[in-house]
Amino acid sequence: SDFVSRRLRQKGFPARKLITHYIGIPLDQLAHPTRRAEDAPFLFVGRLVEKKGADNLLSAMRMLAATSPGVRLDIAGTGPEESRLRAIASGMDNVRFLGWQTPEQLSRHLGTCNAMVVPSQEAANGDCEGLPTVVLEALRAGVPVIASNHAGIPEIIEHGKTGLIVPERDPAALAEAMRQHLDMGDQAMELVTKGQQRLREDFDAARQSRRLQDILLGRVAIAG
C-alpha cells in the first residue's frame, strides 16, 4: 500500500527503490451485490490481536444494541486476545465467537452476513496493517465494508463511495457507521458495486501478476 511506502520513506528508505504494487486476488467469481437480510449478522474476520481492533468493535456493538436490539455480530478467528475479548463480550448474547474457520466456512458466512467490519488500528507497539486482504475478499463476495481509516484501507474504501470509513479507535463512530449501514438499504449495494470496480482496476490477481513481472523485468519505472 501507499501507506507502507510512506512509512518506509519516513524511516529513510530510498524513494527511488520504492514502488507500490497492490496484492491481487482472483476475480473470476466476483459475486453480484445483493441486499442482505435485515437480521443478518455483521462479520469480523481476522486474527485476534490488538491491531485488528476487535475490542473497539465489541464496544460499538454494545452502543448499537441499545437502539437496534436485533443486531448481531459473528467473530471468525483466534489469537492471543481471544480470552480478553470474550471477557469484554460477557453477557452479550448477540455476539458469537466462531473460532478458526475453513475457507469454505468463511465463504458461507460471507454469503449471509450483513456487512464486513474491519476496525483495524495501530497497536501500542507500532504494529499496523498493510491493506487487509479481508477487505478485498469481502468486496469480491458482494459484501459491504465498514472499516477504520487505517493504513492502506482508505486506498480502496472511500467513505460514502465504496464503503464506510471511521476513525480508528473510535467505537462511537463505528457504532454510528454500522447504524448508518442498517438504514442504507439498496444504497449499500451501490457502494459494493463501486468497490468492485476498484477491485478490477488495481487488485485483479491476473493483472497484478503481469504487472509484477513487468516490474521485475524493469519494464515499469520506479519514480524517484
Summary of the structure (lengths in Angstrom):
residues: 224
radius of gyration: 17.9
end to end distance: 17.0
largest distance: 57.6
contacts: 709
relative contact order: 0.19
helix: 44%
strand: 12%
